[in-house]
Amino acid sequence: MLKVPEMDIGFAVNARSIKANENFRKMKEVIKEMIDSFGRTKIRYTVMVIGDEPVMEISFSDVFPSDMDLKRQLDTLSIPTG
């Protein structure tokens, strides 16, 4: 079993690039792979989506009962319009 130290990991996802939809989807997959590899018991995640204004979609203080719940929350994220 991999020993994981306690840490905070933040992701800033650009929602305004030329390939925004593709990049946004890929970034969510990378984050899910990290959750699958390292879990959420010792690692806190935050996700900021940067569009016209940065929006903190998942915060370090958010509590998820399971890794699957955190991944489901990632699935709800979308590129902001406007």
C-alpha positions in Angstrom: 0.0 0.0 0.0 1.3 3.4 -1.0 2.0 5.7 2.0 0.4 9.1 1.3 1.3 12.1 3.4 -1.4 14.6 4.4 -1.5 17.4 1.9 -3.7 19.9 0.0 -3.8 19.8 -3.8 -5.4 22.6 -5.8 -6.3 22.6 -9.5 -7.0 25.7 -11.6 -8.9 24.7 -14.7 -8.9 27.2 -17.6 -12.4 27.4 -19.2 -11.5 30.0 -21.8 -8.9 28.2 -24.0 -9.3 27.4 -27.7 -10.0 23.7 -26.8 -11.8 24.5 -23.6 -14.3 21.6 -23.8 -11.6 19.0 -24.5 -9.2 20.4 -21.9 -11.9 20.7 -19.3 -12.9 17.1 -19.8 -9.3 15.9 -19.7 -8.5 17.8 -16.5 -11.5 16.3 -14.7 -10.3 12.9 -15.8 -6.8 13.6 -14.4 -8.3 14.7 -11.1 -10.4 11.5 -10.9 -7.3 9.4 -11.6 -5.6 11.1 -8.7 -8.5 10.4 -6.4 -8.5 6.8 -7.5 -4.7 6.6 -6.8 -4.5 8.5 -3.6 -8.0 8.8 -2.2 -9.3 11.7 -0.1 -8.6 10.6 3.5 -5.2 12.3 3.6 -5.5 14.6 0.7 -7.8 17.6 0.4 -8.7 18.8 -3.1 -9.8 22.1 -4.4 -10.9 23.0 -7.9 -11.1 26.5 -9.3 -12.7 27.0 -12.7 -11.3 30.1 -14.4 -13.6 31.7 -16.9 -14.6 35.4 -17.0 -14.3 35.2 -13.2 -12.6 32.5 -11.2 -15.0 30.3 -9.3 -14.1 27.9 -6.5 -16.1 24.8 -7.4 -14.7 22.4 -4.9 -13.1 23.8 -1.7 -10.5 22.3 0.7 -13.2 22.6 3.4 -15.8 20.6 1.4 -16.5 17.2 3.0 -17.3 14.2 0.9 -18.4 10.9 2.5 -16.5 8.8 -0.2 -14.1 9.1 -3.1 -17.1 8.3 -5.4 -19.0 11.3 -4.0 -16.1 13.6 -4.7 -15.8 12.2 -8.3 -19.6 12.7 -8.7 -19.1 16.3 -7.7 -16.4 16.7 -10.4 -18.9 15.3 -12.9 -21.3 18.1 -12.2 -18.7 20.8 -13.1 -19.2 22.5 -16.4 -17.6 25.3 -18.3 -19.3 28.6 -17.3 -21.2 30.5 -19.9 -21.3 34.2 -20.4 
